[in-house]
């Protein structure tokens, strides 16, 4: 698979966009990182189980989970009336690889020492 050659400005824009996207924005709040950590510890769990080990109200935990879901950090599956959350490891790895690829492209074109 060949990688398209980007201009300097295209490479920089791609790198900045990947760093400024929903992925890092979802992880910038410590309480949301705590929710993610709890999901990682529990594995597959519903909102009540996740909230039970956290100081936030269940509704706040639910909002944090929605942000993590929108950023494709966790995935949700419905079973009857319950929604179960788990970390989406494959999606996280793919996102980090994309960020790394964009950053390497930009570094090679604009930063002393390059990639």
C-alpha positions, 0 to 999 in steps of 0.5 A, a space after each residue: 500500500 502506497 502512502 500519498 505524498 502530501 504537501 507541507 501544508 497538507 501534512 501539517 493540517 492533517 497532523 493538527 487535525 488528528 491532534 485536535 480531534 474528538 479523541 484527545 478532546 474526550 481524554 482531556 478531562 480527568 473525570 472522563 479518564 477515570 470513567 475510562 479507567 473504570 471501564 478498563 478495569 471492569 471489562 464489559 459493564 453497564 452504567 450502574 456498575 461503572 458509576 458504582 466505583 466513581 464519585 460522580 452521579 450516574 447521569 454524569 458518568 453516562 454523559 462521559 460514556 457518551 463522549 467516549 463513545 462518540 470518540 470511538 474509545 468505547 463501544 456500546 451494546 444493548 441487551 434488552 433495556 441495558 447498555 453495556 460498555 467496553 473499551 474499543 481497543 482496535 479502534 484506539 490502536 487504529 486512531 493512534 496509528 493514524 495520529 502517528 502517521 500524520 505526525 511523522 509526515 508533518 515532522 519530516 517536512 517541517 521540524 528540525 531532525 524530521 521523523 
